[in-house]
Amino acid sequence: MSKISIRFFNDREVRAVWDEDNSKWWFNVVDIIGVLNEQDDYSKNRNYWK
């Protein structure tokens, strides 16, 4: 069973999912790029990832 969660890093939201089978958190890479680049625009973060 997975648990969907919102985590915060430097007061910014980062989407995450808990994988109970593997006991690991999986984080959304596009959200992390936004935190590191201090960018709020999802489209710009997505283009950076591409």
DSSP file (Angstrom, degrees, kcal/mol; ACC not computed):
  #  RESIDUE AA STRUCTURE BP1 BP2  ACC     N-H-->O    O-->H-N    N-H-->O    O-->H-N    TCO  KAPPA ALPHA  PHI   PSI    X-CA   Y-CA   Z-CA
    1    1 A M              0   0    0      0, 0.0    19,-1.1     0, 0.0     2,-0.3   0.000 360.0 360.0 360.0 137.9    0.0    0.0    0.0
    2    2 A S  E     -A   19   0A   0     17,-0.2     2,-0.5    18,-0.1    17,-0.2  -0.751 360.0-152.0-103.0 148.9    1.3    3.5   -0.9
    3    3 A K  E     -A   18   0A   0     15,-1.5    15,-3.2    -2,-0.3     2,-0.4  -0.981  10.5-148.6-120.9 119.4    0.9    6.6    1.1
    4    4 A I  E     +A   17   0A   0     -2,-0.5     2,-0.3    13,-0.2    13,-0.2  -0.709  27.4 168.6 -88.7 137.2    0.8   10.0   -0.7
    5    5 A S  E     -A   16   0A   0     11,-3.1    11,-2.7    -2,-0.4     2,-0.5  -0.960  35.2-130.5-146.3 158.4    2.2   12.9    1.2
    6    6 A I  E     -A   15   0A   0     -2,-0.3     2,-0.3     9,-0.2     9,-0.2  -0.975  28.3-170.5-111.0 123.9    3.4   16.5    0.8
    7    7 A R  E     -A   14   0A   0      7,-3.0     7,-2.9    -2,-0.5     2,-0.4  -0.751  12.8-136.1-108.3 159.2    6.8   17.2    2.3
    8    8 A F  E     +A   13   0A   0     -2,-0.3     2,-0.4     5,-0.2     5,-0.2  -0.959  19.8 177.0-120.7 137.0    8.3   20.7    2.7
    9    9 A F  E >  S-A   12   0A   0      3,-2.2     3,-1.1    -2,-0.4    -2,-0.0  -0.973  81.5 -11.8-136.6 120.8   11.9   21.7    2.0
   10   10 A N  T 3  S-     0   0    0     -2,-0.4     3,-0.1     1,-0.2    -1,-0.1   0.901 129.5 -57.4  52.0  43.9   12.8   25.3    2.5
   11   11 A D  T 3  S+     0   0    0      1,-0.2     2,-0.4     0, 0.0    -1,-0.2   0.709 114.4 118.3  61.7  24.4    9.1   26.1    2.9
   12   12 A R  E <   -A    9   0A   0     -3,-1.1    -3,-2.2     2,-0.0     2,-0.2  -0.937  67.6-111.3-120.1 144.9    8.3   24.7   -0.6
   13   13 A E  E     -A    8   0A   0     -2,-0.4     2,-0.4    -5,-0.2    -5,-0.2  -0.511  29.6-176.6 -76.5 137.5    6.1   21.7   -1.3
   14   14 A V  E     -A    7   0A   0     -7,-2.9    -7,-3.0    -2,-0.2     2,-0.2  -0.977  22.8-132.8-132.9 119.5    7.6   18.5   -2.6
   15   15 A R  E     +A    6   0A   0     -2,-0.4    13,-2.4    -9,-0.2     2,-0.3  -0.479  31.8 176.8 -73.6 141.6    5.2   15.6   -3.5
   16   16 A A  E     -AB   5  27A   0    -11,-2.7   -11,-3.1    11,-0.2     2,-0.4  -0.976  21.4-154.5-144.8 155.2    6.2   12.2   -2.1
   17   17 A V  E     -AB   4  26A   0      9,-2.4     9,-2.6    -2,-0.3     2,-0.6  -1.000  16.6-137.7-132.4 131.6    4.9    8.7   -2.0
   18   18 A W  E     -AB   3  25A   0    -15,-3.2   -15,-1.5    -2,-0.4     2,-0.9  -0.799  10.8-154.7 -89.9 122.5    5.7    6.1    0.6
   19   19 A D  E  >> -AB   2  24A   0      5,-3.3     5,-1.6    -2,-0.6     4,-1.1  -0.844   9.5-173.1 -97.5 100.9    6.4    2.6   -0.8
   20   20 A E  T  45S+     0   0    0    -19,-1.1    -1,-0.2    -2,-0.9   -18,-0.1   0.839  78.8  60.1 -67.2 -33.7    5.6    0.3    2.0
   21   21 A D  T  45S+     0   0    0      1,-0.2    -1,-0.2   -20,-0.1   -19,-0.0   0.879 120.4  26.1 -62.3 -38.4    6.8   -2.8    0.3
   22   22 A N  T  45S-     0   0    0     -3,-0.3    -1,-0.2     2,-0.2    -2,-0.2   0.414 102.9-126.2-104.7  -0.4   10.3   -1.4   -0.1
   23   23 A S  T  <5 +     0   0    0     -4,-1.1     2,-0.3     1,-0.2    -3,-0.2   0.933  66.5 127.6  52.7  52.3   10.2    1.0    3.0
   24   24 A K  E   < -B   19   0A   0     -5,-1.6    -5,-3.3     2,-0.0     2,-0.4  -0.979  58.3-130.9-137.6 148.4   11.3    4.0    0.8
   25   25 A W  E     -B   18   0A   0     -2,-0.3     2,-0.5    -7,-0.2    -7,-0.2  -0.828  19.6-156.4 -92.3 137.8   10.0    7.5    0.1
   26   26 A W  E     -B   17   0A   0     -9,-2.6    -9,-2.4    -2,-0.4     2,-0.3  -0.979  11.8-159.1-114.6 125.8    9.8    8.4   -3.6
   27   27 A F  E     -B   16   0A   0     -2,-0.5     2,-0.5   -11,-0.2   -11,-0.2  -0.778  24.5-107.2-109.1 149.3   10.0   12.2   -4.3
   28   28 A N     >  -     0   0    0    -13,-2.4     4,-1.7    -2,-0.3     3,-0.2  -0.629  24.2-154.3 -75.3 118.2    8.8   14.1   -7.3
   29   29 A V  H  > S+     0   0    0     -2,-0.5     4,-2.5     1,-0.2     5,-0.2   0.869  91.9  56.3 -64.6 -38.6   11.9   15.1   -9.3
   30   30 A V  H  > S+     0   0    0      1,-0.2     4,-1.8     2,-0.2    -1,-0.2   0.888 107.5  49.6 -63.3 -38.1   10.2   18.2  -10.9
   31   31 A D  H  > S+     0   0    0      2,-0.2     4,-1.8     1,-0.2    -1,-0.2   0.889 110.2  50.6 -65.6 -39.2    9.3   19.5   -7.4
   32   32 A I  H  X S+     0   0    0     -4,-1.7     4,-2.6     2,-0.2    -2,-0.2   0.898 107.7  52.9 -66.5 -40.3   12.9   19.0   -6.3
   33   33 A I  H  X S+     0   0    0     -4,-2.5     4,-2.4     1,-0.2    -1,-0.2   0.913 108.1  52.2 -59.5 -42.2   14.2   20.9   -9.3
   34   34 A G  H  X>S+     0   0    0     -4,-1.8     5,-2.3     1,-0.2     4,-0.6   0.881 110.1  47.9 -61.3 -39.7   11.9   23.8   -8.4
   35   35 A V  H ><5S+     0   0    0     -4,-1.8     3,-0.6     3,-0.2    -2,-0.2   0.935 113.7  46.2 -66.7 -46.3   13.2   23.9   -4.9
   36   36 A L  H 3<5S+     0   0    0     -4,-2.6    -2,-0.2     1,-0.2    -1,-0.2   0.852 119.9  39.2 -67.6 -34.4   16.9   23.8   -6.0
   37   37 A N  H 3<5S-     0   0    0     -4,-2.4    -1,-0.2    -5,-0.2    -2,-0.2   0.438 105.2-127.2 -92.7  -0.6   16.3   26.5   -8.7
   38   38 A E  T <<5 +     0   0    0     -3,-0.6     2,-0.4    -4,-0.6    -3,-0.2   0.918  60.8 145.6  52.5  47.2   13.9   28.5   -6.5
   39   39 A Q      < -     0   0    0     -5,-2.3    -1,-0.2    -6,-0.2    -2,-0.1  -0.961  37.6-172.4-119.4 128.9   11.4   28.4   -9.3
   40   40 A D        +     0   0    0     -2,-0.4     2,-0.6    -3,-0.1    -1,-0.1   0.657  58.8 100.0 -92.3 -18.1    7.6   28.2   -8.8
   41   41 A D     >  -     0   0    0      1,-0.2     4,-2.0    -7,-0.1     3,-0.2  -0.596  57.7-159.8 -78.4 113.1    6.6   27.7  -12.4
   42   42 A Y  H  > S+     0   0    0     -2,-0.6     4,-2.5     1,-0.2     5,-0.2   0.869  90.0  56.2 -60.0 -38.8    5.9   24.0  -12.9
   43   43 A S  H  > S+     0   0    0      1,-0.2     4,-2.3     2,-0.2    -1,-0.2   0.896 107.6  47.6 -62.8 -41.4    6.4   24.3  -16.7
   44   44 A K  H  > S+     0   0    0      2,-0.2     4,-2.0     1,-0.2    -1,-0.2   0.892 112.6  49.3 -67.4 -39.2    9.9   25.8  -16.4
   45   45 A N  H  X S+     0   0    0     -4,-2.0     4,-1.8     2,-0.2    -2,-0.2   0.902 111.3  49.5 -65.0 -40.6   10.8   23.1  -13.9
   46   46 A R  H  X S+     0   0    0     -4,-2.5     4,-1.8     1,-0.2    -2,-0.2   0.896 110.1  50.2 -65.9 -40.8    9.5   20.4  -16.3
   47   47 A N  H  < S+     0   0    0     -4,-2.3    -1,-0.2     1,-0.2    -2,-0.2   0.875 108.0  54.0 -65.6 -36.8   11.4   21.9  -19.2
   48   48 A Y  H  < S+     0   0    0     -4,-2.0    -1,-0.2     1,-0.2    -2,-0.2   0.905 108.1  50.3 -61.3 -41.4   14.6   21.9  -17.1
   49   49 A W  H  <        0   0    0     -4,-1.8    -1,-0.2     1,-0.3    -2,-0.2   0.855 360.0 360.0 -66.8 -36.3   14.1   18.2  -16.4
   50   50 A K     <        0   0    0     -4,-1.8    -1,-0.3    -5,-0.1    -2,-0.2   0.511 360.0 360.0 -64.1 360.0   13.7   17.5  -20.1
